Amino acid sequence: MIEALLFDMDGVLADSEDISIQVGIEYFKTIGVNATRDTFSNALGCGERLFFDKAAENLGVSYSYDEASAFFKRRYEEIIGDRNIALPGADFVKRAKKAGILTALCSSAPRWKVETNIEGIGLEKADFDFIASGEDIKRNKPEKDIYELAMIKLGVSSDVSVVFEDTTGGIESGKRAGCRVVSMMTTIDGAAAEAAGADSVISDLSAIQEFSTPGELEALLFDVFAGTDAVRYGANLIRPLERKMPRSFTEKRAIEAARKTWENGYAPYSHFKVGAAVVSAATGRIYPGCNVENSSYGATICAERNAITTAIAAEGAIGIDILVVYSDDDPPAPPCAVCLQVIAEFAASDTEIILVTPRTEPVRYTFKELLPMPFIFPTMR
């Protein structure tokens, strides 16, 4: 069971890596060298010294680290100013503490940058039970030292600690420390994260649904599913994961996600708001969507399609395990014909469609009951 969460900073909580790269490019320009983003491709997440050392090695030049460090601090603080650099879901730290889970910040950056970034994402040092910077250890990431230090200070073992990272070096560091690692897709893609050893991959911290106990978070991150063989969902072969948690657990969270997004529906013309939520068969993650109308009616997008495109943006081709439609209609409104055809591209015949209103119990259908003969392009069947 999870007892402690250990967070990297840049790329996990703070959207600051682009600023670091910008400053790095500016520094090398001061010594007459043209650097690019690719110069720093293997220089992220391992501390300031390696950030410059690896970039200089990639460029084949020598440099003064002291000069580079001073330049970096001055320009970084100038650029960041009062800017909010919080990545989506940065308040997850507060949610974790509210659930009784210990939190630590484990950044390879120097202390001044760590403290600047904490302020820049709208958190406080008190939101963490322990904070470690690159100055607190002799060996920085990808070595395990910073995460081992955090676990010692928190008084926890690696089997109850989860690391949140976004770079291959950071993932390696967490795994060397014996922890399970959740990777963001803010810096690297899912395939690269899995190849580096990540135990779970999410788009960002906002993808983690509501939870109130460590057990619920454990289920959301790791235990909801375990692997099985590929199944056809519409036009796509998807490897669904066998549920370990009760199906009611996922349904309840999907309905709540649809209800919340229903409130945000943009319907100034019809005044008929709709919320939806898609549960991915491959990951169990829940993606919400609402209807968004337009003065040009043909440009309107339904809630179901909004949720599906959100899921695809995060995962690529998906299989729909459950789709919830939330409306204020009696009886509950089903997906329109256009949405049913879009759903057909990603649904199995037994995909569950749950229709919900604020006043009625959920009504359940299989996708086949709503659309018995969907069209799938012949070469994709």
VEXNU-817358 format. One record per residue (C-alpha): x, y, z; residue in one letter. Coordinates in pm, 1 decimal. Example, Ala and Ser with C-alpha at 12.3 -4.5 7.8 and 13.67 -1.06 7.14 Angstrom:
px/py/pz/res
1230.0/-450.0/780.0/a
1367.0/-106.0/714.0/s
This chain:
px/py/pz/res
0.0/0.0/0.0/m
123.8/348.1/-85.5/i
258.5/549.5/207.5/e
478.4/808.9/35.1/a
491.2/994.4/-297.9/l
827.2/1127.2/-418.1/l
802.9/1399.0/-683.4/f
1052.8/1526.2/-932.7/d
995.3/1896.7/-999.8/m
1062.0/2001.4/-1360.0/d
824.5/1832.0/-1602.4/g
616.3/1677.2/-1323.3/v
492.0/1971.7/-1117.1/l
653.3/2267.5/-1294.2/a
644.6/2359.7/-1662.7/d
997.7/2495.7/-1648.0/s
1206.8/2274.6/-1874.1/e
1142.4/2496.0/-2177.1/d
1271.4/2791.5/-1974.4/i
1582.7/2594.9/-1878.5/s
1649.1/2504.9/-2240.8/i
1595.6/2866.5/-2350.2/q
1846.8/2987.4/-2091.3/v
2090.7/2712.7/-2190.7/g
2071.5/2820.4/-2555.2/i
2125.7/3182.9/-2452.1/e
2430.4/3092.4/-2244.7/y
2607.7/2902.3/-2520.3/f
2534.5/3192.7/-2754.1/k
2733.8/3418.4/-2517.7/t
3040.7/3201.6/-2582.2/i
2982.7/3198.5/-2955.9/g
2817.8/2857.4/-2987.9/v
2478.5/2792.3/-3146.2/n
2281.3/2538.8/-2944.9/a
1934.6/2400.9/-3020.9/t
1667.4/2213.8/-2827.2/r
1821.8/1886.7/-2945.5/d
2146.6/1989.0/-2773.6/t
1973.9/1930.5/-2439.0/f
1780.1/1615.0/-2533.5/s
1984.5/1395.4/-2296.5/n
2067.5/1670.5/-2048.2/a
1735.3/1704.9/-1864.5/l
1649.7/1581.0/-1517.2/g
2003.3/1514.6/-1393.4/c
2095.2/1843.3/-1225.3/g
2247.0/2171.1/-1336.8/e
2605.2/2046.3/-1368.9/r
2515.0/1756.1/-1596.6/l
2270.6/1982.5/-1781.7/f
2563.1/2193.8/-1898.9/f
2822.1/1914.9/-1914.0/d
2614.6/1696.6/-2144.6/k
2512.8/1990.7/-2362.7/a
2877.7/2099.6/-2396.8/a
2974.9/1743.2/-2482.9/e
2701.8/1729.1/-2747.3/n
2835.2/2054.3/-2894.1/l
3198.8/1950.1/-2867.3/g
3300.7/2264.5/-2677.6/v
3451.6/2356.2/-2340.9/s
3293.2/2604.1/-2102.1/y
3316.8/2748.8/-1751.3/s
3058.9/2586.6/-1522.9/y
3078.8/2872.2/-1269.5/d
3001.7/3127.6/-1541.1/e
2724.7/2912.6/-1684.5/a
2566.8/2859.2/-1340.8/s
2568.0/3230.3/-1258.8/a
2420.9/3315.2/-1599.2/f
2153.5/3048.5/-1559.2/f
2037.8/3173.1/-1217.9/k
2021.7/3536.0/-1327.7/r
1831.8/3474.3/-1652.8/r
1601.4/3205.2/-1509.1/y
1483.7/3435.6/-1231.1/e
1436.6/3719.7/-1483.0/e
1221.9/3505.8/-1711.9/i
1010.9/3330.5/-1452.1/i
912.1/3646.8/-1264.5/g
556.2/3613.5/-1142.4/d
468.7/3353.9/-1408.1/r
254.9/3058.6/-1302.1/n
448.2/2753.4/-1421.2/i
225.5/2488.0/-1266.7/a
162.0/2184.8/-1485.0/l
-194.4/2044.7/-1490.5/p
-267.6/1858.0/-1170.1/g
5.3/2014.9/-955.0/a
-252.1/2035.2/-673.9/d
-228.9/1653.8/-662.0/f
32.9/1710.9/-389.2/v
-231.1/1866.7/-164.6/k
-480.8/1591.0/-251.0/r
-227.1/1328.0/-148.5/a
-155.9/1491.7/186.4/k
-529.1/1520.8/250.4/k
-552.1/1142.9/199.2/a
-283.4/1090.1/463.6/g
4.8/1017.5/225.7/i
355.7/1151.8/287.8/l
505.7/1372.2/14.3/t
861.8/1463.8/-78.3/a
1008.4/1685.1/-347.9/l
1322.9/1533.6/-499.2/c
1469.9/1767.7/-757.9/s
1815.7/1750.9/-912.4/s
1808.8/2130.1/-943.7/a
1995.7/2362.4/-705.6/p
1811.2/2475.8/-395.3/r
1741.7/2828.7/-524.3/w
1565.6/2689.5/-831.5/k
1362.7/2439.8/-629.4/v
1232.1/2713.7/-401.4/e
1165.6/2947.9/-693.9/t
966.3/2676.0/-871.0/n
763.0/2585.7/-561.7/i
644.7/2944.0/-546.4/e
592.5/2951.6/-923.3/g
350.0/2657.5/-916.5/i
142.0/2800.2/-634.4/g
252.0/2556.2/-365.4/l
435.9/2611.4/-39.0/e
733.0/2433.6/113.8/k
497.8/2317.8/389.5/a
305.2/2113.8/130.7/d
597.6/1868.4/132.2/f
710.2/1660.0/428.0/d
1065.1/1670.5/292.2/f
1245.9/1863.6/18.2/i
1572.7/1750.8/-139.2/a
1775.5/1938.4/-400.2/s
2081.8/1848.8/-600.9/g
2291.5/2015.0/-331.7/e
2187.7/1756.7/-71.7/d
2353.3/1460.9/-244.0/i
2689.8/1377.1/-397.1/k
2554.6/1170.2/-685.8/r
2262.6/1312.6/-881.2/n
2013.8/1132.3/-1102.7/k
2024.7/879.9/-1265.9/p
2183.7/753.0/-943.0/e
1939.0/655.3/-669.4/k
2074.3/877.5/-392.4/d
1811.2/1151.8/-387.0/i
1521.0/908.9/-359.4/y
1694.9/698.6/-95.9/e
1760.3/1015.3/105.3/l
1392.1/1110.8/86.3/a
1278.4/767.2/203.8/m
1521.5/777.9/496.6/i
1394.5/1121.1/600.5/k
1030.9/1013.6/568.1/l
1094.4/684.4/747.1/g
945.9/467.4/471.8/v
1067.2/176.2/259.0/s
1082.9/153.4/-120.1/s
794.4/-94.7/-144.6/d
547.8/168.0/-16.5/v
700.6/462.9/-205.0/s
602.4/582.8/-553.0/v
821.7/811.1/-765.0/v
678.5/1057.4/-1019.1/f
920.8/1136.8/-1301.4/e
932.3/1258.4/-1661.4/d
1279.3/1172.5/-1796.2/t
1466.7/850.1/-1860.4/t
1735.0/951.4/-1609.0/g
1473.3/1020.8/-1344.3/g
1290.1/694.2/-1410.2/i
1619.1/507.2/-1381.1/e
1691.9/684.9/-1053.5/s
1357.5/584.1/-904.6/g
1391.6/224.1/-1018.2/k
1746.1/200.1/-878.5/r
1603.1/313.3/-545.2/a
1363.8/17.3/-560.1/g
1047.8/225.5/-602.8/c
761.1/195.1/-843.3/r
773.5/480.6/-1093.7/v
490.0/670.9/-1260.0/v
607.2/862.1/-1566.4/s
452.0/1177.1/-1708.1/m
436.5/1222.0/-2085.3/m
539.2/1585.9/-2054.9/t
898.3/1525.8/-2166.2/t
906.0/1174.0/-2315.1/i
642.4/959.2/-2482.7/d
483.1/651.8/-2331.3/g
695.8/401.1/-2524.7/a
1020.3/564.9/-2409.3/a
894.1/576.3/-2050.4/a
803.7/207.8/-2053.0/e
1137.8/119.9/-2212.2/a
1310.0/308.7/-1929.5/a
1125.7/94.9/-1675.0/g
821.6/304.2/-1574.2/a
553.7/97.8/-1400.0/d
273.8/331.2/-1508.0/s
247.3/610.3/-1766.3/v
6.1/905.5/-1754.6/i
-26.3/1227.6/-1951.4/s
14.9/1445.1/-1641.2/d
-101.6/1453.5/-1280.2/l
-446.0/1582.6/-1378.5/s
-515.7/1237.3/-1528.4/a
-536.8/1090.5/-1176.3/i
-901.5/1074.7/-1074.2/q
-1039.7/1165.8/-732.4/e
-936.4/950.1/-436.5/f
-969.2/976.9/-60.6/s
-748.6/694.9/70.5/t
-407.8/547.1/-13.6/p
-584.5/229.4/-126.3/g
-792.8/414.2/-382.5/e
-483.0/587.7/-518.7/l
-304.0/251.2/-536.8/e
-589.0/117.8/-747.3/a
-592.6/419.0/-976.6/l
-218.2/402.0/-1042.7/l
-144.8/29.8/-1051.0/f
-398.4/-226.9/-940.1/d
-712.9/-163.8/-1140.5/v
-587.9/-386.6/-1421.7/f
-345.5/-667.3/-1513.2/a
-263.0/-781.5/-1868.5/g
-467.8/-1005.3/-2103.6/t
-478.8/-1067.9/-2480.0/d
-576.9/-817.5/-2749.5/a
-946.1/-763.2/-2830.2/v
-1104.7/-582.9/-3126.3/r
-1267.8/-254.1/-3032.1/y
-1428.0/-127.4/-3350.9/g
-1143.8/-71.3/-3596.0/a
-867.1/-123.3/-3339.5/n
-700.1/-416.2/-3169.2/l
-647.4/-319.5/-2804.9/i
-499.1/-523.5/-2522.2/r
-746.3/-472.9/-2237.2/p
-632.2/-523.5/-1882.9/l
-810.1/-758.2/-1648.2/e
-980.0/-577.6/-1362.3/r
-867.8/-641.8/-1008.5/k
-1098.8/-382.0/-854.9/m
-1480.4/-416.7/-867.1/p
-1636.1/-277.9/-1183.7/r
-1858.1/-61.4/-965.8/s
-1543.2/122.9/-852.9/f
-1470.9/239.3/-1207.1/t
-1835.8/305.3/-1294.4/e
-1881.9/530.3/-992.5/k
-1579.3/740.0/-1085.1/r
-1678.2/761.8/-1451.4/a
-2027.9/879.6/-1360.6/i
-1884.9/1143.3/-1128.7/e
-1644.0/1260.7/-1400.7/a
-1933.4/1290.2/-1647.9/a
-2142.4/1480.6/-1392.8/r
-1865.6/1732.0/-1328.8/k
-1804.9/1798.2/-1695.8/t
-2183.2/1820.5/-1754.9/w
-2180.1/2131.3/-1539.1/e
-1927.1/2286.7/-1780.2/n
-2128.3/2215.8/-2093.8/g
-2140.2/2511.0/-2336.3/y
-2499.6/2518.3/-2461.8/a
-2613.7/2881.5/-2503.7/p
-2842.9/2789.0/-2796.9/y
-3012.0/2462.3/-2701.1/s
-2970.3/2511.0/-2324.1/h
-2924.9/2132.2/-2311.7/f
-2596.9/2046.1/-2143.2/k
-2444.5/1700.8/-2176.9/v
-2145.1/1548.1/-2001.3/g
-1966.1/1227.4/-2091.8/a
-1681.6/1009.7/-1969.6/a
-1486.4/740.6/-2152.3/v
-1305.4/461.9/-1965.6/v
-1005.9/335.4/-2162.9/s
-994.3/-44.4/-2190.8/a
-614.0/-40.4/-2209.5/a
-535.9/179.1/-1909.2/t
-855.7/222.8/-1707.2/g
-811.5/598.3/-1717.7/r
-1121.8/813.7/-1733.2/i
-1149.0/1094.4/-1988.7/y
-1436.1/1345.5/-1955.1/p
-1594.9/1568.5/-2218.0/g
-1888.7/1808.5/-2248.9/c
-2092.2/1939.6/-2541.4/n
-1962.9/2261.4/-2698.7/v
-2212.6/2442.9/-2921.1/e
-2133.9/2701.2/-3187.2/n
-2311.3/2985.8/-3365.8/s
-2257.5/2776.3/-3677.8/s
-2451.7/2471.6/-3559.5/y
-2250.5/2231.0/-3772.8/g
-1938.8/2318.0/-3572.4/a
-2095.6/2190.1/-3250.1/t
-1926.3/1889.6/-3087.4/i
-2115.0/1647.8/-2866.5/c
-1992.1/1547.4/-2523.7/a
-1929.7/1186.4/-2627.8/e
-1701.1/1286.0/-2915.2/r
-1528.2/1543.2/-2695.4/n
-1444.4/1271.3/-2440.8/a
-1325.8/1031.4/-2712.1/i
-1093.5/1285.2/-2875.0/t
-952.0/1375.5/-2533.5/t
-876.7/1007.8/-2470.4/a
-712.7/966.3/-2810.4/i
-501.7/1278.8/-2758.6/a
-365.4/1120.9/-2440.3/a
-329.1/756.1/-2546.4/e
-360.7/724.1/-2924.6/g
-603.6/462.3/-3055.5/a
-827.5/347.6/-2772.1/i
-1079.3/83.1/-2683.8/g
-1385.1/204.6/-2495.6/i
-1462.0/-12.8/-2195.0/d
-1735.8/210.1/-2052.2/i
-1898.7/527.1/-2184.5/l
-2115.5/741.5/-1954.3/v
-2359.9/1003.3/-2089.0/v
-2493.1/1249.2/-1829.3/y
-2785.5/1479.8/-1913.0/s
-3087.9/1646.9/-1757.0/d
-3339.8/1455.8/-1967.1/d
-3616.1/1211.7/-1882.0/d
-3569.1/937.7/-1985.8/p
-3187.1/971.9/-1998.6/p
-3059.3/1085.6/-2337.8/a
-2864.3/833.0/-2546.9/p
-2579.6/929.6/-2782.6/p
-2696.6/1081.2/-3112.0/c
-2655.9/887.0/-3437.3/a
-2334.3/1068.7/-3532.2/v
-2181.7/994.9/-3191.0/c
-2282.7/629.7/-3215.7/l
-2092.9/601.2/-3543.8/q
-1785.0/764.8/-3387.1/v
-1814.5/536.1/-3084.9/i
-1830.3/239.6/-3324.6/a
-1470.6/307.6/-3430.2/e
-1349.9/235.8/-3074.5/f
-1615.9/14.2/-2911.2/a
-1670.8/-357.8/-2877.9/a
-2021.7/-496.8/-2915.4/s
-2041.7/-541.7/-2535.9/d
-1897.3/-197.8/-2447.2/t
-2120.5/-64.3/-2170.6/e
-2308.0/260.2/-2233.6/i
-2443.4/412.0/-1909.7/i
-2708.1/686.4/-1931.0/l
-2748.0/902.8/-1619.8/v
-2949.0/1204.3/-1501.2/t
-2944.0/1392.6/-1169.1/p
-3275.5/1233.4/-1069.2/r
-3272.6/876.6/-1199.7/t
-3076.2/559.7/-1149.6/e
-2823.7/476.1/-1423.8/p
-2966.0/297.3/-1728.6/v
-2728.9/49.2/-1893.6/r
-2704.3/-70.1/-2252.4/y
-2444.9/-257.0/-2452.3/t
-2318.6/-74.7/-2758.2/f
-2471.6/-343.5/-2981.2/k
-2815.8/-268.2/-2836.5/e
-2785.9/97.6/-2937.6/l
-2624.2/37.6/-3278.9/l
-2666.4/-323.3/-3398.0/p
-2496.6/-276.0/-3737.3/m
-2216.1/-13.2/-3714.9/p
-2008.9/68.1/-4024.3/f
-1637.4/-13.3/-4000.7/i
-1421.7/40.4/-4309.9/f
-1369.0/-300.1/-4475.6/p
-989.3/-305.7/-4445.3/t
-1016.0/-229.7/-4071.7/m
-1269.5/-501.0/-3980.3/r
